[in-house]
Structure formats: C-alpha cells, structure tokens
C-alpha cells in the first residue's frame, strides 16, 4: 500500500469530447507525485535510544550508547559497532567515518568499523569531553572542543592548527567544501578559513550581529545561514560578499535544505520555500517547531516534535504530497534516493519512497 495524495477533481466543460480527450492524454503523460509505502521495508529494535541517523556516500550510520554504528540500508542489519564514549554525531565520507569525543577525533574504517587512527587534541584541560560533529576538508578533519576549533592533518593524524575565536562570542557550527572551512558565531559572523592552515579567507558580519546557531549550508557558490535577526542570508563562498538577504517572520535558527533551485527553511512560525538565486519567497506555510530535511529533486520532508508523523511537501508550491504516521514522537530521519530511514525512540526503520 502506498500513501499518496488525493486525486484532484477535474472541472466539467461544455467542450466534452475534445477536452476529455486532451485531459486523458495529459494525465497519461503527467508524472506521478511522490509517495511512500505505509509499511516499513524493515524495522529493528535497539537496546538504547540513539541519535543523529545519517545517510551519506552510501553509508547509514548513527551514534548513541557510547558507540557509533553502521547499518545495512537494505536490511537494517548492524554491520559494525565502534565503541567510544561521549561521541558526537558521526560524519561519513568515502575515506572514513569520523566522530569526536573525550578530546579525541576518531577515524573509523567504513567497511569494517575498525579504527584507522585516533588523534588526541592538544587541549591541556582533561575535563574537555564534548565534541561537535566533525567536517572534512581535502587536507584536514575539523571539530570543536570547548569552543576551540581543532584541525587534524589527514596524513600525519596530528593537530596542526587550532583557533580560538577571541574576537567573537562563541564559535558555533562548521561546514566544508573542498579545502574551505566555513564557521559561524553566536554574534553573527560567517568566516571562511583555509583548511590547511586556518588562515581567514574572508569574514561576513551580519548588520545586526544576530546569533547564528545552525550549521551553515554550502551549495554551489553560496553559503546559506539563518539568523536570530529574522533574516536568511546567502553569501558568496568565493568572496564572502552578500548575495541576498530575506526577512522572515521570526528568528531563524534552523539548518536550511536546498533542492534544485528551491531553498527550504523555517522559523518558529512558518516553513518557507525561497528561490536560491534571489531569495524571493515562493511560498510560506504556517507551522511551528520544525525538525526537517529535504530529499530528492521533487520533495521536501519535515516533522514537528510531538506530532508522530512525517510530511512531504512539493518544493515549488509547499503543498503536501503525503503524510506518514510513525507512531513515535520526536523522530529523526535520513534519506537515500529510494528510502526514508526513521529513528524514533529505541527503533530504526526503513520505508520505500515511490516516485521520489
């Protein structure tokens, strides 16, 4: 059974023969809308609640309970479990699955789950245990410990540079593209750094110094960030110049998603679809408290905490394609091109996407 939108009723017309034939011809060639199967392909109970389910470069991974795990996306079988305390969300690449915790950055073999290497940071404070989800440039892997940015050389596995944002209030999230590292701060700075040595390439400061809490998103030549000053910003990855900024209804601290020429974001009151080139708002939908992500070129997915459902939207119009009941609150999810992976409580499941 497939969850799909209700069929639209066609208006009657006096030009019955011609119009009916044309309508039938159009219907035959109309692409079916995205849908999802209502029953999971597989579902697996877990001994503890887990977090940060992610699917990237063909790898389905998560963390929790002192381990990082990889699953077979076709069956849900646990392929390996890497034990390490206080782990961050993992970051999967073709070369390694990276995690951070207890002042260390760990590189895990994607195929076997065995450690490739572990880099001990040079922080003299033994109390530092928390690590942020690492990001990888072409030369280093980077994370944040106790507010300080650390960079581990991918060849020597040593910390070759580190940086305190002494002029700013709180280093927040990271993103990377090629050998460019992008950071954001709680006082509204977006900064691009050379991944090899940490030297600043450019700095953009929002006019109001509104805090930027969510991970910046890099797509093509643009860096997208939302700010507590109620604006969404697009900044050139190459030059750091402002491309556009768009005012929203409320402060925005949600990570954006980009699909084709549509930018998907939210604030505490609305969901939005914007044109990536201009920032023009194509549509907005009243809805509060979102956790969301996009999938495929033809749909965007989101869930609201406490609602026990996941919803698919048309990225062009914001109209609902389908709604999937999930039977648990506060789900996290990830997608491949063909499947939706849902992590809710002590369970992980996979649903097949139709016409994704």
C-alpha positions as CSV (number, residue, x, y, z in Angstrom):
1,X,0.0,0.0,0.0
2,X,1.3,3.5,-0.8
3,X,0.4,6.7,1.0
4,X,-0.3,9.2,-1.8
5,X,-2.2,12.5,-2.3
6,X,-5.9,12.5,-3.1
7,X,-6.7,12.8,-6.8
8,X,-7.7,16.3,-8.0
9,X,-11.3,16.6,-9.4
10,X,-11.4,17.9,-12.9
11,X,-13.9,20.6,-13.7
12,X,-16.7,19.8,-16.2
13,X,-16.8,21.6,-19.5
14,X,-19.1,22.1,-22.5
15,X,-16.3,21.0,-24.9
16,X,-16.8,17.5,-23.7
17,X,-15.2,15.4,-26.4
18,X,-12.1,17.5,-27.2
19,X,-11.5,18.5,-23.5
20,X,-11.9,15.0,-22.2
21,X,-9.5,13.5,-24.8
22,X,-7.0,16.2,-24.1
23,X,-7.3,15.7,-20.3
24,X,-6.8,11.9,-20.7
25,X,-3.7,12.5,-22.9
26,X,-2.3,14.9,-20.4
27,X,-3.0,12.5,-17.5
28,X,-1.2,9.7,-19.3
29,X,1.9,11.8,-19.6
30,X,1.7,13.5,-16.2
31,X,4.5,12.4,-13.8
32,X,3.0,10.7,-10.7
33,X,3.5,12.6,-7.5
34,X,6.0,11.4,-4.8
35,X,4.7,8.9,-2.3
36,X,5.9,6.5,0.4
37,X,4.9,2.9,1.3
38,X,2.9,2.9,4.5
39,X,4.6,-0.2,5.9
40,X,8.4,-0.4,6.6
41,X,10.7,-2.5,4.4
42,X,12.5,-3.4,7.7
43,X,12.4,-2.3,11.3
44,X,14.9,-3.0,14.0
45,X,14.5,-2.5,17.8
46,X,17.6,-1.1,19.5
47,X,18.8,-1.6,23.2
48,X,19.1,2.1,23.7
49,X,17.9,5.4,22.3
50,X,20.2,6.6,19.5
51,X,20.8,9.9,17.7
52,X,22.0,11.5,14.6
53,X,20.9,9.0,12.0
54,X,22.6,9.9,8.7
55,X,22.8,8.6,5.2
56,X,25.7,9.8,3.0
57,X,28.0,8.3,0.4
58,X,26.0,5.0,0.7
59,X,26.6,4.7,4.5
60,X,23.7,4.6,7.0
61,X,25.2,5.5,10.5
62,X,24.2,6.8,13.9
63,X,25.6,7.3,17.4
64,X,24.4,6.7,21.0
65,X,25.1,4.5,24.0
66,X,28.8,5.0,23.7
67,X,29.0,3.6,20.1
68,X,28.9,4.7,16.5
69,X,27.1,2.1,14.4
70,X,26.7,1.4,10.7
71,X,23.6,-0.4,9.3
72,X,22.9,-2.2,6.1
73,X,20.4,0.1,4.4
74,X,18.7,-2.8,2.6
75,X,18.1,-5.0,5.7
76,X,18.8,-2.9,8.8
77,X,21.4,-5.4,10.0
78,X,24.1,-3.8,12.2
79,X,27.3,-4.1,10.1
80,X,29.6,-2.8,12.8
81,X,29.6,-1.0,16.1
82,X,32.6,1.2,17.2
83,X,32.9,1.7,20.9
84,X,33.9,5.1,22.2
85,X,32.5,7.2,25.0
86,X,30.9,10.7,24.7
87,X,30.7,10.6,20.9
88,X,29.4,13.4,18.7
89,X,27.2,12.8,15.7
90,X,29.2,10.9,13.1
91,X,30.3,12.3,9.7
92,X,30.5,9.7,6.9
93,X,32.9,10.1,4.0
94,X,34.3,7.6,1.5
95,X,37.6,7.5,3.3
96,X,36.4,7.3,6.9
97,X,33.5,7.8,9.4
98,X,34.6,10.5,11.8
99,X,33.4,11.1,15.3
100,X,34.6,13.3,18.2
101,X,34.6,12.8,21.9
102,X,36.7,12.8,25.1
103,X,39.1,15.3,23.5
104,X,39.8,12.9,20.5
105,X,38.9,12.7,16.9
106,X,38.3,9.2,15.7
107,X,38.6,7.9,12.1
108,X,36.7,4.6,11.6
109,X,37.1,2.3,8.6
110,X,33.7,2.5,6.8
111,X,33.9,-1.2,5.6
112,X,34.9,-2.9,8.9
113,X,34.3,-0.5,11.7
114,X,37.9,-0.9,12.9
115,X,39.8,2.2,14.0
116,X,42.0,3.8,11.3
117,X,43.5,6.3,13.6
118,X,42.8,8.4,16.7
119,X,44.1,12.0,17.1
120,X,44.5,13.3,20.7
121,X,43.9,17.1,20.8
122,X,46.5,19.3,22.4
123,X,43.9,20.8,24.9
124,X,45.5,20.8,28.3
125,X,42.2,20.6,30.1
126,X,41.3,16.9,30.8
127,X,37.7,17.9,31.5
128,X,37.0,18.6,27.9
129,X,34.9,15.7,26.7
130,X,32.3,17.1,24.3
131,X,33.0,17.2,20.6
132,X,30.9,18.6,17.7
133,X,30.2,16.6,14.5
134,X,33.5,16.7,12.5
135,X,33.7,18.1,9.0
136,X,36.4,17.2,6.5
137,X,38.3,19.4,4.0
138,X,40.7,18.0,1.5
139,X,43.6,18.2,3.9
140,X,42.2,18.1,7.4
141,X,39.3,16.9,9.6
142,X,37.9,19.6,11.9
143,X,35.8,19.8,15.0
144,X,35.1,22.0,18.0
145,X,36.1,21.2,21.6
146,X,35.2,23.5,24.5
147,X,34.7,26.4,22.0
148,X,38.0,25.9,20.2
149,X,38.4,24.8,16.6
150,X,40.8,21.9,16.1
151,X,42.2,20.7,12.8
152,X,43.8,17.2,12.3
153,X,46.0,16.6,9.3
154,X,44.7,13.7,7.3
155,X,48.2,12.4,6.5
156,X,50.0,12.8,9.9
157,X,46.9,12.4,12.1
158,X,48.2,15.3,14.2
159,X,46.6,18.5,15.3
160,X,48.4,21.0,13.1
161,X,46.4,24.1,14.0
162,X,43.7,25.3,16.3
163,X,41.9,28.5,16.7
164,X,40.1,30.5,19.4
165,X,37.5,33.0,18.1
166,X,38.8,35.6,20.5
167,X,37.2,38.5,18.8
168,X,33.7,36.9,18.7
169,X,31.1,35.5,21.0
170,X,31.1,31.7,20.7
171,X,32.1,29.6,17.8
172,X,29.1,27.6,16.8
173,X,28.8,25.2,13.7
174,X,31.0,24.2,10.8
175,X,30.7,23.3,7.2
176,X,33.3,22.5,4.5
177,X,33.7,22.5,0.7
178,X,36.9,21.4,-0.9
179,X,39.6,22.9,1.3
180,X,37.5,25.8,2.5
181,X,36.1,25.6,6.1
182,X,33.2,27.8,7.0
183,X,32.4,28.7,10.6
184,X,29.6,30.8,12.2
185,X,29.4,32.5,15.6
186,X,26.9,33.5,18.1
187,X,27.4,37.2,17.4
188,X,26.5,36.9,13.7
189,X,29.9,36.3,11.9
190,X,30.3,34.0,9.0
191,X,34.0,33.2,8.4
192,X,35.8,31.2,5.7
193,X,39.1,29.6,6.6
194,X,41.8,27.8,4.7
195,X,41.5,24.2,5.8
196,X,45.3,23.6,5.6
197,X,46.4,26.4,8.0
198,X,43.3,28.1,9.4
199,X,44.1,31.5,7.9
200,X,40.9,33.5,7.3
201,X,39.9,33.9,3.6
202,X,37.0,36.3,4.3
203,X,34.6,37.4,7.0
204,X,31.0,38.5,6.7
205,X,29.3,40.1,9.7
206,X,25.5,40.4,9.7
207,X,24.4,44.0,10.2
208,X,22.6,43.3,13.5
209,X,25.1,40.8,14.9
210,X,22.2,38.4,15.3
211,X,23.3,35.0,16.6
212,X,23.8,32.2,14.0
213,X,23.3,28.8,15.8
214,X,22.6,26.3,13.0
215,X,25.1,24.7,10.7
216,X,25.9,26.8,7.6
217,X,24.9,25.0,4.4
218,X,27.1,25.3,1.3
219,X,25.5,24.7,-2.1
220,X,27.5,25.6,-5.3
221,X,28.9,29.0,-4.8
222,X,26.7,30.1,-2.0
223,X,26.7,29.8,1.8
224,X,23.3,29.9,3.5
225,X,22.7,30.8,7.1
226,X,19.7,31.9,9.2
227,X,20.0,34.4,11.9
228,X,18.2,35.5,15.1
229,X,17.8,38.9,13.4
230,X,14.9,37.3,11.4
231,X,16.9,37.2,8.1
232,X,18.1,34.4,5.9
233,X,21.5,35.2,4.2
234,X,23.2,34.0,1.0
235,X,26.9,34.7,0.9
236,X,29.4,34.0,-1.8
237,X,31.7,31.1,-0.9
238,X,34.5,32.6,-3.0
239,X,34.4,36.3,-2.0
240,X,32.3,36.5,1.2
241,X,30.1,39.1,-0.4
242,X,26.4,39.2,0.4
243,X,24.3,37.8,-2.5
244,X,21.0,38.5,-0.9
245,X,19.2,38.5,2.4
246,X,15.5,37.9,3.0
247,X,13.4,38.9,6.1
248,X,11.4,36.1,7.7
249,X,8.5,36.4,10.2
250,X,10.6,35.3,13.2
251,X,14.2,34.5,14.2
252,X,15.6,31.6,12.2
253,X,18.0,29.1,13.8
254,X,17.2,26.1,11.6
255,X,19.5,24.5,9.1
256,X,18.4,25.0,5.5
257,X,17.9,22.4,2.8
258,X,18.5,23.0,-0.9
259,X,16.8,21.1,-3.6
260,X,17.3,22.3,-7.2
261,X,16.5,26.0,-7.3
262,X,14.5,25.9,-4.1
263,X,15.8,26.7,-0.6
264,X,13.8,25.2,2.2
265,X,14.0,26.7,5.7
266,X,11.8,27.6,8.8
267,X,11.5,29.9,11.7
268,X,9.4,29.4,14.8
269,X,6.2,30.3,12.9
270,X,6.5,29.3,9.3
271,X,8.0,26.9,6.7
272,X,9.4,28.7,3.6
273,X,10.4,27.9,0.1
274,X,12.7,30.5,-1.5
275,X,14.4,31.0,-4.8
276,X,18.1,30.2,-4.3
277,X,19.3,32.9,-6.7
278,X,17.3,35.8,-5.5
279,X,16.0,34.9,-2.0
280,X,12.4,35.6,-3.1
281,X,9.9,33.8,-1.0
282,X,7.9,31.4,-3.3
283,X,5.6,30.1,-0.6
284,X,5.2,30.0,3.2
285,X,3.2,27.7,5.3
286,X,2.1,28.4,8.9
287,X,3.6,25.8,11.1
288,X,5.7,25.9,14.3
289,X,8.6,24.0,15.8
290,X,10.1,22.0,13.0
291,X,12.8,19.4,12.5
292,X,13.2,18.7,8.8
293,X,15.3,17.9,5.8
294,X,15.0,17.7,2.1
295,X,15.2,14.7,-0.2
296,X,15.3,14.2,-3.9
297,X,14.6,16.8,-6.6
298,X,10.8,16.7,-6.2
299,X,10.0,16.7,-2.5
300,X,11.0,18.1,0.9
301,X,10.4,16.3,4.2
302,X,9.8,17.6,7.7
303,X,8.4,16.6,11.1
304,X,7.2,18.6,14.0
305,X,8.3,17.4,17.5
306,X,5.5,15.6,19.2
307,X,3.3,15.0,16.2
308,X,4.1,11.4,15.4
309,X,4.2,12.0,11.6
310,X,6.5,12.9,8.7
311,X,5.2,15.1,5.9
312,X,6.4,15.5,2.3
313,X,5.9,18.9,0.6
314,X,6.1,20.0,-3.0
315,X,9.2,22.2,-3.1
316,X,7.7,24.5,-5.7
317,X,4.3,25.2,-4.0
318,X,4.6,24.0,-0.4
319,X,1.5,21.8,-0.9
320,X,1.5,18.4,0.9
321,X,2.3,15.4,-1.1
322,X,1.8,12.8,1.6
323,X,1.8,12.3,5.4
324,X,3.2,9.2,7.1
325,X,2.2,8.3,10.6
326,X,5.3,7.0,12.5
327,X,3.8,6.0,15.9
328,X,6.5,7.8,18.0
329,X,7.3,11.4,18.9
330,X,10.4,13.4,18.1
331,X,11.7,11.2,15.3
332,X,14.9,11.8,13.4
333,X,15.3,10.7,9.9
334,X,17.6,10.5,6.8
335,X,17.0,9.6,3.2
336,X,18.6,7.9,0.3
337,X,17.3,8.3,-3.3
338,X,14.9,5.4,-2.7
339,X,14.3,5.1,1.0
340,X,13.4,7.0,4.2
341,X,15.2,5.9,7.3
342,X,13.4,6.8,10.6
343,X,14.9,6.7,14.1
344,X,12.3,7.0,16.8
345,X,12.9,6.1,20.4
346,X,14.6,2.7,20.5
347,X,13.8,1.7,17.0
348,X,15.1,2.3,13.4
349,X,13.0,1.6,10.3
350,X,13.2,2.0,6.5
351,X,10.3,3.0,4.2
352,X,10.4,2.8,0.5
353,X,9.9,6.1,-1.4
354,X,7.8,5.9,-4.5
355,X,8.4,8.3,-7.4
356,X,11.0,10.2,-5.3
